[in-house]
Amino acid sequence: MAEVMKKILGTIILILAIAAVVFVVKGNRKDANSPASDKDIIKRTRFLMDTFCVIKVPVTETPPGGTEKTIEAAFDRMEAVDKKFNCMNPQSPIYDFNVNNTPITDPEIVDLVQVALDICRESDGAFDITVEPLVKLWGFFSDNPRLPAKQEIADIIKLVGYNHIKIEDNKVVKDANDIHIDLGAIAKGYGIGECAEELKKQGIKSALIEGGGQIQAFGAIKGGPWKIGVRNPRGSGIIAGIALEKDMGISTSGDYERYFEENGQRYHHILNPKTGYPVEGIMSLSVITKDPTLADGLSTALFVMGAAKAQEFAKQNPELKLIIITSDGKILSTPAQAGEKQSR
């Protein structure tokens, strides 16, 4: 592990490894003595989508309805998305679909399921919205995750397969009652995107929204782009930064978000739908792109696909920027994106 850390910390300074949980947000530096500080930013937090979500706007913003009410309206929109897409909420059409086999007719959900199914197909099933029974088996929905027996996994994996889900006559349907869906790996990105759109609609010209391992920013702060500081997935402290320009965002999936250890082995929540076991070979993978919904879904899909296939996917989709930290500490990156800068 010491050698892995040495590789990570040594290489990351050179190539700006963004593949870690974002935990510091700061404004653009016009010069070394004028960084944006807390007094330059209004920050509000609300617990949504199983994480603390943060909205930051410059104090110079003066939306017609007032900054506080505008931020609350944006949070409310995100909360509405959270309630609607939460498969564990009895009031959600997704819960009704899973438990009572009721077709989903809500247009908003149908549209997001279509996006999710497209990612399922493009990733050859590495991303799969029917993985919910498998995640539940491992206990990652609870406070007591566990290592299932091989036979348990073999039995449950029969219930996994996005091909069981279809959209017919503007309805989401399934061909077997035991098939369940969970949009958790893409709904947070959608919610963050809706939050950003609500802020813009209310007159906000610049803001940054953070939820867990995902950030979306638009506009400027102190005359320049929003900048984020990142930390290493196996360490602490700021090691790099990136300027988020032109409505850009980042989503990170990592083996450090939800995991447990047993007999010296780390078991994390990102499961391979085809094997039923946690993905090996990658510690974290970040996707940088404009669309927060795609960033969210693709960070999971590409993590499962593995480093080589993820890089090839990015080459075929040049609008994406990837930063990957492999389990042995290697840093892999697709061609640099405009606006990317290294911290000093």
Secondary structure by P-SEA (a helix, b strand, c coil): caaaaaaaaaaaacccccccccccccccccccccccccccbbbbbbbcccbbbbbbbcccccccccaaaaaaaaaaaaaaaaaaacccccccaaaaaaccccccccaaaaaaaaaaaaaaaaacccccccaaaaaaaacccccbbbbbcaaaaaaaacccccccccccccbbbbccccbbbbccccaaaaaaaaaaaaaaaaccccbbbbcccbbbbccccccccbbbbbbbcccccccbbbbbccccbbbbbccccccccccccccccccccccccccccccccccccccaaaaaaaaaaaaaacaaaaaaaaaacccbbbbbbcccbbbbbccccccccccc
